[in-house]
Amino acid sequence: MAWSRSAFAQRFKQKVGRPPLDYLAHWRMFRAEGMLQHSDQALTAIAETVGYASDAAFNKAFKRWSGTTPGVYRRQSKTAPATADA
């Protein structure tokens, strides 16, 4: 049985709770967030790994998702103060 795109999108949303492209965008940003926090990979490599063809597209999508650019996000996550027991 072959499904149309609209039928697939409707069924996906019923099962997952969000449309396929929203889910994909969220998953890409979730992976990118972890890579920015826990690796020293170049932003270009991270963009490519999570499925973006250009740095510009990745930067725009990440900023829309997080409110900040990937570079700023990485710097802030690396310099965030650790919680100390007093």
PDB file with SEQRES, HELIX, SHEET and CRYST1 records, atoms N, CA, C and O in Angstrom:
SEQRES   1 A   86  MET ALA TRP SER ARG SER ALA PHE ALA GLN ARG PHE LYS          
SEQRES   2 A   86  GLN LYS VAL GLY ARG PRO PRO LEU ASP TYR LEU ALA HIS          
SEQRES   3 A   86  TRP ARG MET PHE ARG ALA GLU GLY MET LEU GLN HIS SER          
SEQRES   4 A   86  ASP GLN ALA LEU THR ALA ILE ALA GLU THR VAL GLY TYR          
SEQRES   5 A   86  ALA SER ASP ALA ALA PHE ASN LYS ALA PHE LYS ARG TRP          
SEQRES   6 A   86  SER GLY THR THR PRO GLY VAL TYR ARG ARG GLN SER LYS          
SEQRES   7 A   86  THR ALA PRO ALA THR ALA ASP ALA                              
HELIX    1 AA1 ARG A    5  VAL A   16  1                                  12    
HELIX    2 AA2 PRO A   20  HIS A   38  1                                  19    
HELIX    3 AA3 LEU A   43  THR A   49  1                                   7    
HELIX    4 AA4 ASP A   55  SER A   66  1                                  12    
HELIX    5 AA5 PRO A   70  THR A   79  1                                  10    
CRYST1    1.000    1.000    1.000  90.00  90.00  90.00 P 1           1          
ATOM      1  N   MET A   1       0.842  -1.184   0.000  1.00  0.00           N  
ATOM      2  CA  MET A   1       0.000   0.000   0.000  1.00  0.00           C  
ATOM      3  C   MET A   1       0.885   1.245   0.000  1.00  0.00           C  
ATOM      4  O   MET A   1       1.708   1.427   0.897  1.00  0.00           O  
ATOM      5  N   ALA A   2       0.718   2.070  -0.976  1.00  0.00           N  
ATOM      6  CA  ALA A   2       1.473   3.322  -1.061  1.00  0.00           C  
ATOM      7  C   ALA A   2       0.642   4.446  -0.442  1.00  0.00           C  
ATOM      8  O   ALA A   2      -0.552   4.581  -0.712  1.00  0.00           O  
ATOM      9  N   TRP A   3       1.298   5.238   0.387  1.00  0.00           N  
ATOM     10  CA  TRP A   3       0.613   6.358   1.033  1.00  0.00           C  
ATOM     11  C   TRP A   3       0.993   7.657   0.348  1.00  0.00           C  
ATOM     12  O   TRP A   3       2.111   7.812  -0.142  1.00  0.00           O  
ATOM     13  N   SER A   4       0.067   8.571   0.322  1.00  0.00           N  
ATOM     14  CA  SER A   4       0.379   9.916  -0.137  1.00  0.00           C  
ATOM     15  C   SER A   4       1.135  10.639   0.968  1.00  0.00           C  
ATOM     16  O   SER A   4       1.113  10.215   2.124  1.00  0.00           O  
ATOM     17  N   ARG A   5       1.790  11.709   0.618  1.00  0.00           N  
ATOM     18  CA  ARG A   5       2.507  12.492   1.642  1.00  0.00           C  
ATOM     19  C   ARG A   5       1.574  13.000   2.721  1.00  0.00           C  
ATOM     20  O   ARG A   5       1.907  12.966   3.906  1.00  0.00           O  
ATOM     21  N   SER A   6       0.411  13.469   2.315  1.00  0.00           N  
ATOM     22  CA  SER A   6      -0.523  14.011   3.313  1.00  0.00           C  
ATOM     23  C   SER A   6      -1.049  12.913   4.235  1.00  0.00           C  
ATOM     24  O   SER A   6      -1.220  13.145   5.432  1.00  0.00           O  
ATOM     25  N   ALA A   7      -1.305  11.729   3.698  1.00  0.00           N  
ATOM     26  CA  ALA A   7      -1.769  10.626   4.544  1.00  0.00           C  
ATOM     27  C   ALA A   7      -0.672  10.208   5.517  1.00  0.00           C  
ATOM     28  O   ALA A   7      -0.938   9.946   6.691  1.00  0.00           O  
ATOM     29  N   PHE A   8       0.565  10.147   5.020  1.00  0.00           N  
ATOM     30  CA  PHE A   8       1.682   9.806   5.895  1.00  0.00           C  
ATOM     31  C   PHE A   8       1.827  10.843   7.007  1.00  0.00           C  
ATOM     32  O   PHE A   8       1.967  10.490   8.178  1.00  0.00           O  
ATOM     33  N   ALA A   9       1.792  12.130   6.634  1.00  0.00           N  
ATOM     34  CA  ALA A   9       1.945  13.196   7.621  1.00  0.00           C  
ATOM     35  C   ALA A   9       0.846  13.128   8.680  1.00  0.00           C  
ATOM     36  O   ALA A   9       1.106  13.322   9.867  1.00  0.00           O  
ATOM     37  N   GLN A  10      -0.358  12.857   8.249  1.00  0.00           N  
ATOM     38  CA  GLN A  10      -1.479  12.763   9.189  1.00  0.00           C  
ATOM     39  C   GLN A  10      -1.282  11.577  10.136  1.00  0.00           C  
ATOM     40  O   GLN A  10      -1.485  11.714  11.343  1.00  0.00           O  
ATOM     41  N   ARG A  11      -0.899  10.442   9.618  1.00  0.00           N  
ATOM     42  CA  ARG A  11      -0.688   9.243  10.447  1.00  0.00           C  
ATOM     43  C   ARG A  11       0.493   9.445  11.394  1.00  0.00           C  
ATOM     44  O   ARG A  11       0.432   9.048  12.558  1.00  0.00           O  
ATOM     45  N   PHE A  12       1.562  10.059  10.900  1.00  0.00           N  
ATOM     46  CA  PHE A  12       2.737  10.338  11.725  1.00  0.00           C  
ATOM     47  C   PHE A  12       2.347  11.225  12.904  1.00  0.00           C  
ATOM     48  O   PHE A  12       2.726  10.961  14.046  1.00  0.00           O  
ATOM     49  N   LYS A  13       1.595  12.268  12.618  1.00  0.00           N  
ATOM     50  CA  LYS A  13       1.169  13.189  13.678  1.00  0.00           C  
ATOM     51  C   LYS A  13       0.298  12.487  14.706  1.00  0.00           C  
ATOM     52  O   LYS A  13       0.405  12.764  15.901  1.00  0.00           O  
ATOM     53  N   GLN A  14      -0.553  11.592  14.263  1.00  0.00           N  
ATOM     54  CA  GLN A  14      -1.391  10.832  15.197  1.00  0.00           C  
ATOM     55  C   GLN A  14      -0.525   9.979  16.126  1.00  0.00           C  
ATOM     56  O   GLN A  14      -0.805   9.880  17.321  1.00  0.00           O  
ATOM     57  N   LYS A  15       0.498   9.380  15.592  1.00  0.00           N  
ATOM     58  CA  LYS A  15       1.336   8.461  16.368  1.00  0.00           C  
ATOM     59  C   LYS A  15       2.375   9.175  17.230  1.00  0.00           C  
ATOM     60  O   LYS A  15       2.618   8.777  18.369  1.00  0.00           O  
ATOM     61  N   VAL A  16       2.984  10.225  16.690  1.00  0.00           N  
ATOM     62  CA  VAL A  16       4.115  10.886  17.355  1.00  0.00           C  
ATOM     63  C   VAL A  16       3.701  12.150  18.101  1.00  0.00           C  
ATOM     64  O   VAL A  16       4.347  12.538  19.075  1.00  0.00           O  
ATOM     65  N   GLY A  17       2.636  12.785  17.652  1.00  0.00           N  
ATOM     66  CA  GLY A  17       2.163  13.982  18.335  1.00  0.00           C  
ATOM     67  C   GLY A  17       2.599  15.287  17.706  1.00  0.00           C  
ATOM     68  O   GLY A  17       2.259  16.363  18.198  1.00  0.00           O  
ATOM     69  N   ARG A  18       3.345  15.200  16.631  1.00  0.00           N  
ATOM     70  CA  ARG A  18       3.751  16.404  15.898  1.00  0.00           C  
ATOM     71  C   ARG A  18       3.999  16.027  14.448  1.00  0.00           C  
ATOM     72  O   ARG A  18       4.268  14.863  14.151  1.00  0.00           O  
ATOM     73  N   PRO A  19       3.912  16.992  13.542  1.00  0.00           N  
ATOM     74  CA  PRO A  19       4.142  16.709  12.124  1.00  0.00           C  
ATOM     75  C   PRO A  19       5.588  16.243  11.870  1.00  0.00           C  
ATOM     76  O   PRO A  19       6.490  16.578  12.638  1.00  0.00           O  
ATOM     77  N   PRO A  20       5.807  15.475  10.797  1.00  0.00           N  
ATOM     78  CA  PRO A  20       7.131  14.926  10.526  1.00  0.00           C  
ATOM     79  C   PRO A  20       8.248  15.967  10.453  1.00  0.00           C  
ATOM     80  O   PRO A  20       9.326  15.746  11.004  1.00  0.00           O  
ATOM     81  N   LEU A  21       8.016  17.080   9.793  1.00  0.00           N  
ATOM     82  CA  LEU A  21       9.089  18.073   9.665  1.00  0.00           C  
ATOM     83  C   LEU A  21       9.385  18.762  10.991  1.00  0.00           C  
ATOM     84  O   LEU A  21      10.535  19.112  11.254  1.00  0.00           O  
ATOM     85  N   ASP A  22       8.377  18.963  11.827  1.00  0.00           N  
ATOM     86  CA  ASP A  22       8.621  19.508  13.162  1.00  0.00           C  
ATOM     87  C   ASP A  22       9.461  18.535  13.984  1.00  0.00           C  
ATOM     88  O   ASP A  22      10.400  18.933  14.673  1.00  0.00           O  
ATOM     89  N   TYR A  23       9.106  17.253  13.900  1.00  0.00           N  
ATOM     90  CA  TYR A  23       9.855  16.228  14.623  1.00  0.00           C  
ATOM     91  C   TYR A  23      11.303  16.185  14.150  1.00  0.00           C  
ATOM     92  O   TYR A  23      12.223  16.129  14.967  1.00  0.00           O  
ATOM     93  N   LEU A  24      11.506  16.212  12.851  1.00  0.00           N  
ATOM     94  CA  LEU A  24      12.859  16.183  12.296  1.00  0.00           C  
ATOM     95  C   LEU A  24      13.668  17.393  12.755  1.00  0.00           C  
ATOM     96  O   LEU A  24      14.819  17.246  13.164  1.00  0.00           O  
ATOM     97  N   ALA A  25      13.079  18.582  12.691  1.00  0.00           N  
ATOM     98  CA  ALA A  25      13.780  19.786  13.122  1.00  0.00           C  
ATOM     99  C   ALA A  25      14.155  19.696  14.604  1.00  0.00           C  
ATOM    100  O   ALA A  25      15.271  20.045  14.988  1.00  0.00           O  
ATOM    101  N   HIS A  26      13.223  19.228  15.429  1.00  0.00           N  
ATOM    102  CA  HIS A  26      13.500  19.089  16.861  1.00  0.00           C  
ATOM    103  C   HIS A  26      14.638  18.090  17.086  1.00  0.00           C  
ATOM    104  O   HIS A  26      15.545  18.355  17.875  1.00  0.00           O  
ATOM    105  N   TRP A  27      14.595  16.963  16.410  1.00  0.00           N  
ATOM    106  CA  TRP A  27      15.630  15.936  16.575  1.00  0.00           C  
ATOM    107  C   TRP A  27      16.997  16.465  16.143  1.00  0.00           C  
ATOM    108  O   TRP A  27      17.998  16.206  16.811  1.00  0.00           O  
ATOM    109  N   ARG A  28      17.047  17.201  15.034  1.00  0.00           N  
ATOM    110  CA  ARG A  28      18.311  17.785  14.565  1.00  0.00           C  
ATOM    111  C   ARG A  28      18.886  18.747  15.606  1.00  0.00           C  
ATOM    112  O   ARG A  28      20.080  18.708  15.902  1.00  0.00           O  
ATOM    113  N   MET A  29      18.038  19.599  16.154  1.00  0.00           N  
ATOM    114  CA  MET A  29      18.512  20.586  17.123  1.00  0.00           C  
ATOM    115  C   MET A  29      18.925  19.912  18.428  1.00  0.00           C  
ATOM    116  O   MET A  29      19.900  20.330  19.053  1.00  0.00           O  
ATOM    117  N   PHE A  30      18.205  18.886  18.846  1.00  0.00           N  
ATOM    118  CA  PHE A  30      18.569  18.134  20.041  1.00  0.00           C  
ATOM    119  C   PHE A  30      19.961  17.524  19.884  1.00  0.00           C  
ATOM    120  O   PHE A  30      20.785  17.618  20.794  1.00  0.00           O  
ATOM    121  N   ARG A  31      20.224  16.903  18.741  1.00  0.00           N  
ATOM    122  CA  ARG A  31      21.541  16.321  18.474  1.00  0.00           C  
ATOM    123  C   ARG A  31      22.615  17.400  18.413  1.00  0.00           C  
ATOM    124  O   ARG A  31      23.699  17.235  18.972  1.00  0.00           O  
ATOM    125  N   ALA A  32      22.313  18.507  17.730  1.00  0.00           N  
ATOM    126  CA  ALA A  32      23.284  19.600  17.602  1.00  0.00           C  
ATOM    127  C   ALA A  32      23.608  20.182  18.972  1.00  0.00           C  
ATOM    128  O   ALA A  32      24.768  20.475  19.261  1.00  0.00           O  
ATOM    129  N   GLU A  33      22.612  20.351  19.806  1.00  0.00           N  
ATOM    130  CA  GLU A  33      22.813  20.886  21.154  1.00  0.00           C  
ATOM    131  C   GLU A  33      23.808  20.021  21.925  1.00  0.00           C  
ATOM    132  O   GLU A  33      24.736  20.541  22.544  1.00  0.00           O  
ATOM    133  N   GLY A  34      23.618  18.728  21.888  1.00  0.00           N  
ATOM    134  CA  GLY A  34      24.537  17.817  22.581  1.00  0.00           C  
ATOM    135  C   GLY A  34      25.944  17.886  22.015  1.00  0.00           C  
ATOM    136  O   GLY A  34      26.920  17.868  22.765  1.00  0.00           O  
ATOM    137  N   MET A  35      26.051  17.965  20.707  1.00  0.00           N  
ATOM    138  CA  MET A  35      27.370  18.039  20.081  1.00  0.00           C  
ATOM    139  C   MET A  35      28.071  19.351  20.427  1.00  0.00           C  
ATOM    140  O   MET A  35      29.283  19.375  20.636  1.00  0.00           O  
ATOM    141  N   LEU A  36      27.314  20.429  20.486  1.00  0.00           N  
ATOM    142  CA  LEU A  36      27.910  21.723  20.844  1.00  0.00           C  
ATOM    143  C   LEU A  36      28.406  21.713  22.286  1.00  0.00           C  
ATOM    144  O   LEU A  36      29.436  22.313  22.593  1.00  0.00           O  
ATOM    145  N   GLN A  37      27.684  21.041  23.162  1.00  0.00           N  
ATOM    146  CA  GLN A  37      28.060  20.998  24.573  1.00  0.00           C  
ATOM    147  C   GLN A  37      29.217  20.046  24.847  1.00  0.00           C  
ATOM    148  O   GLN A  37      30.051  20.318  25.711  1.00  0.00           O  
ATOM    149  N   HIS A  38      29.275  18.938  24.124  1.00  0.00           N  
ATOM    150  CA  HIS A  38      30.185  17.863  24.506  1.00  0.00           C  
ATOM    151  C   HIS A  38      31.274  17.521  23.500  1.00  0.00           C  
ATOM    152  O   HIS A  38      31.979  16.528  23.676  1.00  0.00           O  
ATOM    153  N   SER A  39      31.426  18.320  22.455  1.00  0.00           N  
ATOM    154  CA  SER A  39      32.491  18.042  21.495  1.00  0.00           C  
ATOM    155  C   SER A  39      33.139  19.347  21.058  1.00  0.00           C  
ATOM    156  O   SER A  39      32.613  20.439  21.272  1.00  0.00           O  
ATOM    157  N   ASP A  40      34.280  19.191  20.449  1.00  0.00           N  
ATOM    158  CA  ASP A  40      34.977  20.358  19.896  1.00  0.00           C  
ATOM    159  C   ASP A  40      34.928  20.352  18.373  1.00  0.00           C  
ATOM    160  O   ASP A  40      35.738  21.013  17.724  1.00  0.00           O  
ATOM    161  N   GLN A  41      33.991  19.614  17.804  1.00  0.00           N  
ATOM    162  CA  GLN A  41      33.851  19.576  16.350  1.00  0.00           C  
ATOM    163  C   GLN A  41      33.555  20.973  15.821  1.00  0.00           C  
ATOM    164  O   GLN A  41      32.907  21.780  16.488  1.00  0.00           O  
ATOM    165  N   ALA A  42      34.033  21.241  14.632  1.00  0.00           N  
ATOM    166  CA  ALA A  42      33.750  22.512  13.969  1.00  0.00           C  
ATOM    167  C   ALA A  42      32.247  22.624  13.713  1.00  0.00           C  
ATOM    168  O   ALA A  42      31.561  21.619  13.525  1.00  0.00           O  
ATOM    169  N   LEU A  43      31.755  23.842  13.710  1.00  0.00           N  
ATOM    170  CA  LEU A  43      30.326  24.064  13.459  1.00  0.00           C  
ATOM    171  C   LEU A  43      29.919  23.506  12.101  1.00  0.00           C  
ATOM    172  O   LEU A  43      28.810  22.995  11.946  1.00  0.00           O  
ATOM    173  N   THR A  44      30.803  23.601  11.123  1.00  0.00           N  
ATOM    174  CA  THR A  44      30.515  23.052   9.799  1.00  0.00           C  
ATOM    175  C   THR A  44      30.275  21.551   9.879  1.00  0.00           C  
ATOM    176  O   THR A  44      29.351  21.037   9.248  1.00  0.00           O  
ATOM    177  N   ALA A  45      31.092  20.849  10.643  1.00  0.00           N  
ATOM    178  CA  ALA A  45      30.943  19.391  10.793  1.00  0.00           C  
ATOM    179  C   ALA A  45      29.649  19.049  11.520  1.00  0.00           C  
ATOM    180  O   ALA A  45      28.962  18.094  11.157  1.00  0.00           O  
ATOM    181  N   ILE A  46      29.320  19.823  12.538  1.00  0.00           N  
ATOM    182  CA  ILE A  46      28.075  19.579  13.266  1.00  0.00           C  
ATOM    183  C   ILE A  46      26.876  19.819  12.352  1.00  0.00           C  
ATOM    184  O   ILE A  46      25.935  19.027  12.327  1.00  0.00           O  
ATOM    185  N   ALA A  47      26.921  20.916  11.605  1.00  0.00           N  
ATOM    186  CA  ALA A  47      25.828  21.224  10.673  1.00  0.00           C  
ATOM    187  C   ALA A  47      25.628  20.075   9.690  1.00  0.00           C  
ATOM    188  O   ALA A  47      24.497  19.657   9.442  1.00  0.00           O  
ATOM    189  N   GLU A  48      26.707  19.574   9.140  1.00  0.00           N  
ATOM    190  CA  GLU A  48      26.621  18.476   8.184  1.00  0.00           C  
ATOM    191  C   GLU A  48      26.110  17.195   8.851  1.00  0.00           C  
ATOM    192  O   GLU A  48      25.286  16.480   8.281  1.00  0.00           O  
ATOM    193  N   THR A  49      26.597  16.915  10.046  1.00  0.00           N  
ATOM    194  CA  THR A  49      26.195  15.704  10.759  1.00  0.00           C  
ATOM    195  C   THR A  49      24.696  15.679  11.042  1.00  0.00           C  
ATOM    196  O   THR A  49      24.060  14.630  10.937  1.00  0.00           O  
ATOM    197  N   VAL A  50      24.138  16.822  11.397  1.00  0.00           N  
ATOM    198  CA  VAL A  50      22.706  16.853  11.722  1.00  0.00           C  
ATOM    199  C   VAL A  50      21.824  17.140  10.510  1.00  0.00           C  
ATOM    200  O   VAL A  50      20.609  17.286  10.645  1.00  0.00           O  
ATOM    201  N   GLY A  51      22.434  17.220   9.326  1.00  0.00           N  
ATOM    202  CA  GLY A  51      21.637  17.259   8.107  1.00  0.00           C  
ATOM    203  C   GLY A  51      21.474  18.582   7.402  1.00  0.00           C  
ATOM    204  O   GLY A  51      20.569  18.731   6.580  1.00  0.00           O  
ATOM    205  N   TYR A  52      22.321  19.548   7.697  1.00  0.00           N  
ATOM    206  CA  TYR A  52      22.233  20.833   7.013  1.00  0.00           C  
ATOM    207  C   TYR A  52      23.320  20.941   5.955  1.00  0.00           C  
ATOM    208  O   TYR A  52      24.464  20.554   6.192  1.00  0.00           O  
ATOM    209  N   ALA A  53      22.966  21.461   4.800  1.00  0.00           N  
ATOM    210  CA  ALA A  53      23.897  21.565   3.679  1.00  0.00           C  
ATOM    211  C   ALA A  53      24.828  22.760   3.808  1.00  0.00           C  
ATOM    212  O   ALA A  53      25.868  22.810   3.151  1.00  0.00           O  
ATOM    213  N   SER A  54      24.465  23.726   4.653  1.00  0.00           N  
ATOM    214  CA  SER A  54      25.320  24.907   4.794  1.00  0.00           C  
ATOM    215  C   SER A  54      25.324  25.395   6.236  1.00  0.00           C  
ATOM    216  O   SER A  54      24.387  25.157   6.998  1.00  0.00           O  
ATOM    217  N   ASP A  55      26.396  26.080   6.586  1.00  0.00           N  
ATOM    218  CA  ASP A  55      26.490  26.695   7.910  1.00  0.00           C  
ATOM    219  C   ASP A  55      25.376  27.715   8.112  1.00  0.00           C  
ATOM    220  O   ASP A  55      24.790  27.811   9.191  1.00  0.00           O  
ATOM    221  N   ALA A  56      25.094  28.473   7.058  1.00  0.00           N  
ATOM    222  CA  ALA A  56      24.087  29.528   7.170  1.00  0.00           C  
ATOM    223  C   ALA A  56      22.713  28.940   7.522  1.00  0.00           C  
ATOM    224  O   ALA A  56      22.012  29.465   8.387  1.00  0.00           O  
ATOM    225  N   ALA A  57      22.339  27.860   6.854  1.00  0.00           N  
ATOM    226  CA  ALA A  57      21.042  27.224   7.136  1.00  0.00           C  
ATOM    227  C   ALA A  57      21.009  26.693   8.572  1.00  0.00           C  
ATOM    228  O   ALA A  57      20.010  26.848   9.275  1.00  0.00           O  
ATOM    229  N   PHE A  58      22.105  26.069   8.997  1.00  0.00           N  
ATOM    230  CA  PHE A  58      22.180  25.550  10.359  1.00  0.00           C  
ATOM    231  C   PHE A  58      22.114  26.679  11.378  1.00  0.00           C  
ATOM    232  O   PHE A  58      21.363  26.596  12.349  1.00  0.00           O  
ATOM    233  N   ASN A  59      22.893  27.729  11.163  1.00  0.00           N  
ATOM    234  CA  ASN A  59      22.883  28.866  12.091  1.00  0.00           C  
ATOM    235  C   ASN A  59      21.490  29.458  12.230  1.00  0.00           C  
ATOM    236  O   ASN A  59      21.043  29.751  13.339  1.00  0.00           O  
ATOM    237  N   LYS A  60      20.808  29.633  11.115  1.00  0.00           N  
ATOM    238  CA  LYS A  60      19.469  30.224  11.131  1.00  0.00           C  
ATOM    239  C   LYS A  60      18.485  29.318  11.885  1.00  0.00           C  
ATOM    240  O   LYS A  60      17.704  29.792  12.710  1.00  0.00           O  
ATOM    241  N   ALA A  61      18.531  28.028  11.598  1.00  0.00           N  
ATOM    242  CA  ALA A  61      17.622  27.091  12.256  1.00  0.00           C  
ATOM    243  C   ALA A  61      17.917  26.985  13.750  1.00  0.00           C  
ATOM    244  O   ALA A  61      16.995  26.953  14.565  1.00  0.00           O  
ATOM    245  N   PHE A  62      19.192  26.933  14.110  1.00  0.00           N  
ATOM    246  CA  PHE A  62      19.551  26.808  15.517  1.00  0.00           C  
ATOM    247  C   PHE A  62      19.146  28.060  16.289  1.00  0.00           C  
ATOM    248  O   PHE A  62      18.642  27.969  17.409  1.00  0.00           O  
ATOM    249  N   LYS A  63      19.365  29.222  15.691  1.00  0.00           N  
ATOM    250  CA  LYS A  63      18.989  30.467  16.364  1.00  0.00           C  
ATOM    251  C   LYS A  63      17.472  30.556  16.540  1.00  0.00           C  
ATOM    252  O   LYS A  63      16.997  31.016  17.578  1.00  0.00           O  
ATOM    253  N   ARG A  64      16.714  30.124  15.540  1.00  0.00           N  
ATOM    254  CA  ARG A  64      15.256  30.113  15.644  1.00  0.00           C  
ATOM    255  C   ARG A  64      14.821  29.183  16.775  1.00  0.00           C  
ATOM    256  O   ARG A  64      13.872  29.482  17.499  1.00  0.00           O  
ATOM    257  N   TRP A  65      15.512  28.064  16.924  1.00  0.00           N  
ATOM    258  CA  TRP A  65      15.162  27.057  17.925  1.00  0.00           C  
ATOM    259  C   TRP A  65      15.581  27.458  19.334  1.00  0.00           C  
ATOM    260  O   TRP A  65      14.817  27.281  20.283  1.00  0.00           O  
ATOM    261  N   SER A  66      16.812  28.006  19.478  1.00  0.00           N  
ATOM    262  CA  SER A  66      17.355  28.259  20.817  1.00  0.00           C  
ATOM    263  C   SER A  66      17.381  29.728  21.225  1.00  0.00           C  
ATOM    264  O   SER A  66      17.504  30.049  22.407  1.00  0.00           O  
ATOM    265  N   GLY A  67      17.266  30.610  20.248  1.00  0.00           N  
ATOM    266  CA  GLY A  67      17.339  32.035  20.553  1.00  0.00           C  
ATOM    267  C   GLY A  67      18.754  32.595  20.494  1.00  0.00           C  
ATOM    268  O   GLY A  67      18.962  33.787  20.721  1.00  0.00           O  
ATOM    269  N   THR A  68      19.727  31.743  20.189  1.00  0.00           N  
ATOM    270  CA  THR A  68      21.113  32.189  20.091  1.00  0.00           C  
ATOM    271  C   THR A  68      21.820  31.389  19.002  1.00  0.00           C  
ATOM    272  O   THR A  68      21.344  30.330  18.594  1.00  0.00           O  
ATOM    273  N   THR A  69      22.936  31.892  18.544  1.00  0.00           N  
ATOM    274  CA  THR A  69      23.675  31.194  17.498  1.00  0.00           C  
ATOM    275  C   THR A  69      24.410  29.982  18.070  1.00  0.00           C  
ATOM    276  O   THR A  69      24.649  29.926  19.276  1.00  0.00           O  
ATOM    277  N   PRO A  70      24.768  29.024  17.237  1.00  0.00           N  
ATOM    278  CA  PRO A  70      25.484  27.848  17.731  1.00  0.00           C  
ATOM    279  C   PRO A  70      26.809  28.192  18.425  1.00  0.00           C  
ATOM    280  O   PRO A  70      27.149  27.593  19.445  1.00  0.00           O  
ATOM    281  N   GLY A  71      27.547  29.146  17.877  1.00  0.00           N  
ATOM    282  CA  GLY A  71      28.823  29.531  18.483  1.00  0.00           C  
ATOM    283  C   GLY A  71      28.646  30.128  19.871  1.00  0.00           C  
ATOM    284  O   GLY A  71      29.380  29.780  20.796  1.00  0.00           O  
ATOM    285  N   VAL A  72      27.688  31.013  20.020  1.00  0.00           N  
ATOM    286  CA  VAL A  72      27.411  31.613  21.329  1.00  0.00           C  
ATOM    287  C   VAL A  72      26.912  30.541  22.294  1.00  0.00           C  
ATOM    288  O   VAL A  72      27.316  30.510  23.456  1.00  0.00           O  
ATOM    289  N   TYR A  73      26.038  29.670  21.814  1.00  0.00           N  
ATOM    290  CA  TYR A  73      25.521  28.590  22.657  1.00  0.00           C  
ATOM    291  C   TYR A  73      26.669  27.733  23.172  1.00  0.00           C  
ATOM    292  O   TYR A  73      26.714  27.396  24.355  1.00  0.00           O  
ATOM    293  N   ARG A  74      27.595  27.381  22.290  1.00  0.00           N  
ATOM    294  CA  ARG A  74      28.739  26.548  22.691  1.00  0.00           C  
ATOM    295  C   ARG A  74      29.583  27.267  23.743  1.00  0.00           C  
ATOM    296  O   ARG A  74      29.936  26.675  24.762  1.00  0.00           O  
ATOM    297  N   ARG A  75      29.903  28.518  23.506  1.00  0.00           N  
ATOM    298  CA  ARG A  75      30.724  29.264  24.470  1.00  0.00           C  
ATOM    299  C   ARG A  75      30.027  29.369  25.822  1.00  0.00           C  
ATOM    300  O   ARG A  75      30.666  29.206  26.861  1.00  0.00           O  
ATOM    301  N   GLN A  76      28.731  29.638  25.818  1.00  0.00           N  
ATOM    302  CA  GLN A  76      27.995  29.749  27.075  1.00  0.00           C  
ATOM    303  C   GLN A  76      27.912  28.416  27.803  1.00  0.00           C  
ATOM    304  O   GLN A  76      27.988  28.380  29.031  1.00  0.00           O  
ATOM    305  N   SER A  77      27.761  27.338  27.080  1.00  0.00           N  
ATOM    306  CA  SER A  77      27.659  26.039  27.738  1.00  0.00           C  
ATOM    307  C   SER A  77      28.999  25.593  28.310  1.00  0.00           C  
ATOM    308  O   SER A  77      29.040  24.860  29.299  1.00  0.00           O  
ATOM    309  N   LYS A  78      30.093  26.030  27.692  1.00  0.00           N  
ATOM    310  CA  LYS A  78      31.425  25.652  28.191  1.00  0.00           C  
ATOM    311  C   LYS A  78      31.835  26.503  29.386  1.00  0.00           C  
ATOM    312  O   LYS A  78      32.646  26.067  30.202  1.00  0.00           O  
ATOM    313  N   THR A  79      31.283  27.715  29.500  1.00  0.00           N  
ATOM    314  CA  THR A  79      31.675  28.616  30.588  1.00  0.00           C  
ATOM    315  C   THR A  79      30.627  28.713  31.685  1.00  0.00           C  
ATOM    316  O   THR A  79      30.776  29.494  32.624  1.00  0.00           O  
ATOM    317  N   ALA A  80      29.563  27.919  31.568  1.00  0.00           N  
ATOM    318  CA  ALA A  80      28.521  27.961  32.593  1.00  0.00           C  
ATOM    319  C   ALA A  80      29.113  27.529  33.927  1.00  0.00           C  
ATOM    320  O   ALA A  80      29.796  26.507  34.004  1.00  0.00           O  
ATOM    321  N   PRO A  81      28.852  28.307  34.983  1.00  0.00           N  
ATOM    322  CA  PRO A  81      29.426  27.954  36.283  1.00  0.00           C  
ATOM    323  C   PRO A  81      28.842  26.645  36.814  1.00  0.00           C  
ATOM    324  O   PRO A  81      27.644  26.388  36.700  1.00  0.00           O  
ATOM    325  N   ALA A  82      29.687  25.853  37.376  1.00  0.00           N  
ATOM    326  CA  ALA A  82      29.238  24.607  37.987  1.00  0.00           C  
ATOM    327  C   ALA A  82      28.604  24.911  39.340  1.00  0.00           C  
ATOM    328  O   ALA A  82      29.015  25.845  40.027  1.00  0.00           O  
ATOM    329  N   THR A  83      27.618  24.132  39.714  1.00  0.00           N  
ATOM    330  CA  THR A  83      27.012  24.347  41.018  1.00  0.00           C  
ATOM    331  C   THR A  83      27.922  23.774  42.093  1.00  0.00           C  
ATOM    332  O   THR A  83      28.453  22.672  41.954  1.00  0.00           O  
ATOM    333  N   ALA A  84      28.092  24.532  43.161  1.00  0.00           N  
ATOM    334  CA  ALA A  84      28.986  24.111  44.239  1.00  0.00           C  
ATOM    335  C   ALA A  84      28.177  23.923  45.515  1.00  0.00           C  
ATOM    336  O   ALA A  84      27.243  24.677  45.790  1.00  0.00           O  
ATOM    337  N   ASP A  85      28.535  22.935  46.268  1.00  0.00           N  
ATOM    338  CA  ASP A  85      27.894  22.740  47.577  1.00  0.00           C  
ATOM    339  C   ASP A  85      28.576  23.657  48.565  1.00  0.00           C  
ATOM    340  O   ASP A  85      29.798  23.623  48.710  1.00  0.00           O  
ATOM    341  N   ALA A  86      27.796  24.479  49.246  1.00  0.00           N  
ATOM    342  CA  ALA A  86      28.396  25.440  50.183  1.00  0.00           C  
ATOM    343  C   ALA A  86      28.240  24.993  51.616  1.00  0.00           C  
ATOM    344  O   ALA A  86      28.688  25.685  52.530  1.00  0.00           O  
TER     345      ALA A  86                                                      
END                                                                             
